[in-house]
Amino acid sequence: MKSKIIVPSGILFGLFLGWYAFPFALYKNNEQPMQFSHQCAECHAAPLGESESEKLLVETYITPNKEIPWLVYSRQPDNAFFSHAPHVTLGEMKCENCHGGHGTSEALRTYQENRISGYSRDIWGASISGISSNTWEGMKMDRCVRCHGDNGRRDGCVACHK
């Protein structure tokens, strides 16, 4: 009788560890170099407002002419080439089709880095299962293939993967 209770309990506990606890071990949180919703050195050669982020932007990056070391949510592997140009101009896609509401807030999201691959959690999506509630969540190959197929593109993986 005990084994009938212990086995299912063990399975449920294993699923809990895999689906809920494992992502906390797999991903580490990194903050962006600053909380700043945009960047334009021409407008911000001197601080325009009172925020600490703008002061940091001007003093640390714009005045010494240093590039900001942003953590890129969508950095792709070296064997993949992606260009926004054909998707936006030829495909007439809107940014939110793939990126959701990113860029609509004044604060940047925490960058979650996969400890094994070094890539952002955004590449595969928030759910470890691969099941997402939003069509724009995660940059998974099956989404690319489906969208290309729906739009008459049958050029295969070599269009983006070199």
C-alpha positions, -999 to +999 in steps of 0.1 A: +000+000+000+028+024+009+045+019-026+012+030-042+015+063-025+053+067-025+058+062-063+032+088-074+045+112-048+080+107-060+069+113-096+051+145-086+081+157-066+104+150-096+081+169-119+080+198-095+118+199-093+122+197-131+095+222-141+096+246-113+129+244-094+153+236-123+149+270-140+161+288-108+193+267-110+197+270-148+193+308-151+211+336-133+198+371-132+219+400-144+209+436-145+215+458-175+243+484-171+216+510-163+179+515-164+174+536-195+146+531-220+165+545-250+199+559-261+207+589-282+240+606-277+230+637-298+202+645-273+219+634-242+254+651-246+244+666-212+217+653-188+183+666-198+166+654-166+173+645-130+174+607-131+204+587-119+203+566-150+206+596-173+235+609-153+252+575-154+246+574-192+262+608-198+292+605-174+301+569-180+294+563-216+286+594-237+312+619-224+341+593-227+326+580-260+323+544-247+299+518-260+273+507-235+278+470-227+241+460-230+231+425-223+213+415-256+181+395-249+181+382-285+218+374-292+218+345-316+244+316-319+273+322-343+259+298-368+227+318-372+222+350-391+191+370-386+182+403-401+152+424-391+152+442-425+134+416-447+109+408-419+100+445-412+102+458-448+092+429-471+072+410-445+056+441-431+058+426-396+053+447-366+079+446-338+053+432-313+047+402-335+080+387-323+089+409-293+056+414-276+054+447-256+091+451-252+102+487-254+069+501-241+080+506-205+105+529-188+123+500-170+143+472-185+136+437-177+161+416-157+184+397-181+182+360-174+213+341-186+214+304-192+243+292-171+252+264-196+248+281-230+254+318-219+223+328-240+193+348-228+162+330-215+144+349-243+159+327-269+139+296-257+111+314-238+102+317-202+087+282-199+112+253-195+086+231-212+087+251-244+050+258-242+043+295-242+012+314-236+022+343-260+029+339-297+060+361-294+076+343-265+109+326-273+127+325-306+121+288-314+129+274-348+094+259-352+079+294-351+102+305-378+094+275-400+057+279-394+057+316-402+078+311-433+055+283-445+024+304-439+039+331-460+050+310-489+087+308-480+101+274-485+138+282-485+147+259-456+171+263-427+200+275-447+183+309-452+194+318-417+218+290-405+252+291-421 
